[in-house]
């Protein structure tokens, strides 16, 4: 008889309430779990399909009582159809070249990251990150991760996107860009680049984290159509009406369901 080691139990924890970074006047709570061990890749893949996101070696998802604003969203690569604005953004940045580099923090990246934070999120926690904090964000990863560096014809770094590789797609973890080039919509361009790259790799999705229809800085994600949202444990297409914030209902933010979803997946 072949010995089979017992499966290590996966523990989930709930954080204390903190002010919501997306919607003023609301509080957020998260369920978190550690991504470690020889099975980290598989665990991360399944948690991502269950609506979790990664930060360092932690996977997290919102479990905010009384709020259902955060909805996991992903782009369906094979049928993606850019709208007129997205086509314009793609053309406007045709002079840029994207390079996939290992998850190693550099001074050049950090300088760009600092300028972006100070210009766009000066009141946020990330604006005070040191180089060592940034290095941990980039390098402390238990799964396959890379950075896409976008450079102009003079080889200047103008944008970057920390990205995870999943078994069914690419996950945009965090992107930043030169604030003086805001008119070029480099955040949108990074997503378009990831869609094209996922198609080249034969992957089905680009995961964008959470769509928050009521938040100006998070609502843009529904513009990449067709896209899917995770509702009551099932991924389905987002409708035109829902993309406008009409008629979308989900139990994702109630106490506990994401934990049960993850447990079922694992």
C-alpha positions in Angstrom: 0.0 0.0 0.0 1.3 3.4 -0.9 1.5 6.0 1.9 -0.2 9.2 1.2 0.6 12.2 3.5 -2.4 13.8 5.0 -3.5 17.1 3.4 -2.6 20.1 5.5 -5.7 22.0 6.5 -6.2 25.5 5.1 -7.0 28.1 7.8 -8.9 31.3 7.1 -8.9 34.4 9.4 -11.1 37.5 9.4 -9.4 40.9 9.9 -10.6 43.7 12.2 -12.8 46.4 10.7 -10.9 49.2 9.0 -12.0 52.3 6.9 -12.9 51.3 3.4 -10.3 52.6 0.8 -13.0 52.8 -1.9 -16.2 54.1 -0.4 -16.1 56.9 2.2 -18.0 56.3 5.4 -17.9 52.5 5.1 -15.8 49.9 6.9 -14.1 46.9 5.4 -13.2 43.4 6.7 -11.3 40.7 4.9 -10.9 37.0 5.1 -7.3 36.0 4.6 -5.3 32.9 4.3 -1.6 32.0 3.7 -0.3 30.8 0.4 2.6 28.5 1.2 4.1 25.1 0.6 4.7 22.9 -2.4 1.0 23.3 -3.4 1.1 27.1 -3.4 0.5 27.5 -7.2 -2.5 25.2 -7.1 -3.9 26.8 -4.0 -3.5 30.3 -5.5 -5.2 29.2 -8.8 -8.2 27.9 -6.9 -8.5 30.9 -4.6 -8.3 33.2 -7.6 -11.2 31.4 -9.2 -13.1 31.8 -5.8 -12.7 35.6 -5.9 -9.5 36.0 -3.8 -6.6 38.3 -4.5 -2.9 38.0 -3.6 -0.7 40.4 -1.6 2.8 39.0 -0.7 2.1 35.4 0.4 -1.5 36.2 1.6 -4.7 35.7 -0.3 -7.6 37.9 0.8 -11.3 38.6 -0.1 -13.8 41.2 1.3 -16.4 40.0 3.8 -17.9 43.3 4.8 -21.2 43.0 6.7 -24.0 45.0 5.0 -22.0 45.8 1.9 -21.9 44.1 -1.4 -19.9 46.6 -3.4 -16.7 44.6 -4.2 -17.4 42.1 -7.0 -14.6 39.9 -8.5 -14.2 40.6 -12.2 -12.2 39.0 -15.1 -12.0 39.6 -18.8 -12.9 36.8 -21.2 -9.8 37.0 -23.5 -11.1 35.0 -26.5 -14.1 37.2 -27.1 -12.7 40.5 -25.9 -13.7 43.4 -28.2 -12.1 46.8 -27.5 -14.4 49.8 -27.7 -13.5 53.0 -29.6 -11.7 54.6 -26.6 -9.7 51.5 -25.9 -8.6 51.3 -29.6 -7.6 54.9 -29.4 -5.5 54.2 -26.3 -3.8 51.2 -28.0 -2.9 53.3 -31.0 -1.7 56.3 -28.9 0.8 54.0 -27.1 2.0 52.1 -30.1 5.5 53.6 -29.6 5.8 51.7 -26.2 7.3 48.2 -25.8 6.4 45.9 -23.0 9.1 43.6 -21.5 8.4 40.8 -19.0 11.0 40.8 -16.3 11.5 38.7 -13.2 9.9 40.0 -9.9 13.0 41.9 -8.8 12.6 45.4 -7.4 14.8 48.0 -9.0 15.6 51.6 -8.1 14.1 52.7 -11.4 10.8 51.0 -10.7 10.7 52.4 -7.2 11.3 56.0 -8.3 8.4 55.7 -10.8 6.2 54.0 -8.1 6.9 56.9 -5.7 6.1 59.6 -8.2 2.8 57.8 -9.1 1.8 57.4 -5.4 2.6 61.0 -4.5 0.7 62.3 -7.5 -2.3 60.0 -7.5 -2.7 58.6 -4.0 -0.9 61.0 -1.7 -3.2 60.3 1.2 -2.9 56.5 0.9 -0.7 54.1 2.9 1.3 53.2 -0.2 2.6 56.8 -0.6 4.8 56.3 2.5 6.3 52.9 1.4 10.1 52.6 1.5 12.2 50.8 -1.1 12.2 47.8 1.2 8.4 47.8 1.4 8.2 48.0 -2.4 10.7 45.2 -2.7 8.6 43.0 -0.4 5.5 43.8 -2.5 7.3 42.7 -5.7 9.6 39.9 -4.5 7.6 38.2 -1.6 5.7 35.9 -3.8 5.2 32.1 -3.5 3.9 31.7 -7.1 4.9 32.6 -10.6 5.0 36.3 -10.9 6.6 38.8 -13.3 6.6 42.6 -13.9 5.8 44.1 -17.3 7.9 47.1 -17.8 6.7 49.5 -20.5 9.4 51.6 -22.1 9.3 54.5 -24.6 11.7 54.7 -27.6 14.4 56.3 -25.5 14.2 53.3 -23.1 12.6 55.3 -20.3 10.4 53.3 -18.0 7.0 55.0 -18.2 4.7 52.3 -16.7 4.9 48.9 -14.9 2.4 46.2 -14.0 3.1 43.5 -11.4 1.4 40.4 -12.7 0.7 36.8 -11.5 0.5 33.8 -13.8 -2.5 31.5 -13.2 -3.3 28.2 -14.8 -6.2 29.9 -16.7 -5.1 33.5 -17.0 -3.0 36.5 -16.0 -3.8 38.4 -12.8 -3.0 42.2 -12.7 -1.8 42.7 -9.2 -0.8 46.3 -9.3 0.1 48.9 -12.0 1.6 52.3 -11.9 2.8 54.9 -14.4 4.4 58.3 -14.9 1.9 60.8 -13.6 2.7 63.4 -16.2 1.6 60.9 -18.9 -1.9 60.5 -17.5 -3.5 61.6 -20.8 -2.1 58.4 -22.4 -4.3 56.2 -20.2 -1.4 53.9 -19.4 -3.4 51.9 -16.9 -5.9 51.0 -19.6 -3.0 50.2 -22.0 -1.4 47.8 -19.5 -4.7 45.9 -19.3 -5.0 45.8 -23.1 -1.4 44.5 -23.3 -2.2 41.8 -20.7 -5.2 40.7 -22.8 -3.1 40.3 -25.9 -0.3 38.5 -24.0 -2.9 36.1 -22.4 -4.2 35.3 -25.9 -0.6 34.6 -27.1 -0.2 32.2 -24.2 -3.5 30.5 -24.8 -4.9 31.6 -21.5 -8.6 32.3 -21.0 -8.8 35.3 -18.7 -7.3 38.4 -17.3 -8.2 38.9 -13.7 -8.7 42.5 -12.6 -9.5 42.1 -8.9 -12.6 43.8 -7.6 -15.0 45.9 -9.5 -16.7 48.6 -7.4 -19.4 50.3 -9.4 -19.7 53.1 -6.9 -16.0 53.9 -6.8 -14.6 56.1 -9.6 -11.1 54.5 -9.5 -12.5 51.0 -9.6 -15.5 51.3 -11.9 -13.4 51.4 -15.1 -12.9 47.6 -14.9 -16.3 46.9 -16.4 -15.4 48.7 -19.6 -13.4 45.7 -20.8 -16.1 43.7 -22.5 -17.1 41.0 -22.4 -16.2 40.5 -18.8 -17.4 38.0 -16.1 -18.3 38.7 -12.5 -18.4 36.2 -9.7 -21.9 36.1 -8.3 -23.0 33.6 -5.6 -20.0 31.4 -6.4 -20.5 31.3 -10.2 -18.7 33.3 -12.9 -21.1 34.8 -15.4 -21.2 37.6 -18.0 -21.8 41.1 -16.7 -24.8 42.6 -18.5 -24.9 46.1 -20.0 -27.4 47.2 -17.2 -25.2 45.8 -14.5 -22.1 47.5 -15.9 -24.0 50.8 -15.3 -24.6 49.8 -11.7 -28.2 48.7 -12.3 -29.7 45.5 -10.9 -26.5 43.8 -9.7 -27.1 41.8 -6.5 -24.7 39.4 -4.9 -24.2 37.7 -1.6 -20.4 37.8 -1.8 -20.1 40.4 0.9 -22.2 38.7 3.5 -20.3 37.0 6.4 -18.7 33.8 5.4 -19.6 32.7 1.8 -16.1 33.3 0.3 -14.6 31.0 3.0 -17.1 28.3 2.1 -16.5 28.8 -1.6 -12.7 28.5 -1.1 -13.1 25.4 1.1 -15.2 23.8 -1.6 -12.7 24.7 -4.3 -9.7 23.4 -2.3 
